[in-house]
Amino acid sequence: MNRSLSRRSFLRAGSAAAAAPLVIPGRWRTSPNETLNVACVGVGGMGGSDLASVSTGKNVRIAALCDVDAARLGAAAQKHEGAKTFADYRVLLDEMGKDIDAVVVSTPDHMHGPVSLAAMALGKHVYCQKPIAHNLRECRAMADMAKEKGLVTQMGTQIHGHSAYRTAVATLRAGAIGKVREAHLWVSKSWAGPAEGRPDRADPVPENLSWDLWLGVAPERPYVQGAYHPAQWRGWIDFGSGTLGDMGCHIFDPVFSGLGLAAPISVVSRGPKHHAEAFAGNGDVTYRFAATDQTDGELVFRWTDGGAQKAVEKAQLPEGASLPGAGSFLVGEKGVMVIPHWSAPRFYSEGKELQVEVQERGSVDHYHEWTDACRGEGETSTPFSYAGPLTEAVLAGVIAGRFPEQELAWDSAGLRFDHEEANACVGRTYREGREVVR
């Protein structure tokens, strides 16, 4: 798997990956004292932050950089002398298959799955930004391939290692509010695109941008200045996952960790219907999850964003108290736990502060946790075995937004809904010549 591959043989190897025999877990790890050679795909914006954080890991060498935007690529290259540069991740993997051990994927959502699967098919460990995939079929394929090949994976939800979330999860698991009956999660912002669809024009493509490579697996369309790249893609169904994809993975995380949730049983959207090509704002999605040892039967779990109204009356807040702009609250037998995004948890019961024994936990570097695990030291805390079901929930909610007021039963094992039109959204049609390794 470390030999150099031609483009044709690389594609053949990838397409056969699903049929490959199981690999002994840890086979691909380097030893603790060896250098971990890392390639980063997407090095601007959040990708630049990921690159900077991963590069400070113990015995980490940035061996390759890849970005479709030459300006961003050049700026990153100046900070990492000796790293080879590429515009196309396929060329990177083809030419450097024997020289890299791990890949960081920090592209727009629609390329998370394609890049990660291609890297894992070559036996590379992967750190992938959230959500780990743009569609449910890719999400499952990523979790399956990581397991089959024994690879070290991590979803890019860096707040997972922050003391606030770690303390909240430990305190919840310790039974601070008893068995949990329902969960309410929200963020005040809302990604949305225009109802009328894509702009009816074509602008000159900037010299520094390879537009065809940016489109990747998505359908071909003209470049429009300010419509998609570099920061507007989240509102478009072809490229992003809306507000749920952007913030859901973060805010779902402590609830999933604390309650031991898996994929949902069902989902229903009571917000506006998504447009044909873009997401609608003000999302309102309710899930049902199977009971766990931390819940009081099945869990009702509601997500809202933007201007959608939260059920503040259920939070049991003291007079004068308010909910944070982003976070969650869980209603349990003994009271309510509020988990703000990025700050310490709070506890209430019937309009008064609830005194609980808080299980303080320090922060852990999410990036170094991955690089250390790749080198055989410890384990990751958001591997694709965990991130897969969480991302499933997020993406199921994204699909529900296309069919408002229809409760969709979700069969996770079968990877299907009880709704024919919703099932058509489980995967996607790839642009000819850009089919994905699965």
Secondary structure as UniProt FT lines:
FT   HELIX           7..15
FT   HELIX           17..19
FT   TURN            25..28
FT   TURN            32..33
FT   STRAND          36..41
FT   HELIX           46..55
FT   TURN            58..59
FT   STRAND          60..66
FT   HELIX           70..79
FT   TURN            81..82
FT   STRAND          84..86
FT   HELIX           89..96
FT   TURN            97..99
FT   STRAND          102..105
FT   HELIX           109..111
FT   HELIX           112..121
FT   TURN            122..123
FT   STRAND          125..129
FT   HELIX           136..149
FT   STRAND          153..156
FT   HELIX           158..161
FT   HELIX           163..173
FT   TURN            174..177
FT   STRAND          180..187
FT   TURN            195..196
FT   TURN            207..208
FT   HELIX           211..215
FT   TURN            216..217
FT   TURN            225..227
FT   TURN            229..232
FT   HELIX           233..235
FT   TURN            237..239
FT   HELIX           242..243
FT   HELIX           244..248
FT   HELIX           249..259
FT   STRAND          266..269
FT   STRAND          284..289
FT   TURN            293..294
FT   STRAND          295..305
FT   TURN            306..307
FT   HELIX           312..314
FT   TURN            319..320
FT   STRAND          326..332
FT   STRAND          336..340
FT   TURN            341..342
FT   STRAND          346..349
FT   TURN            350..351
FT   STRAND          352..353
FT   HELIX           366..374
FT   TURN            375..376
FT   HELIX           384..400
FT   TURN            401..402
FT   TURN            404..405
FT   STRAND          408..411
FT   TURN            412..415
FT   STRAND          416..417
FT   HELIX           420..423
FT   TURN            424..425
FT   TURN            432..433
//
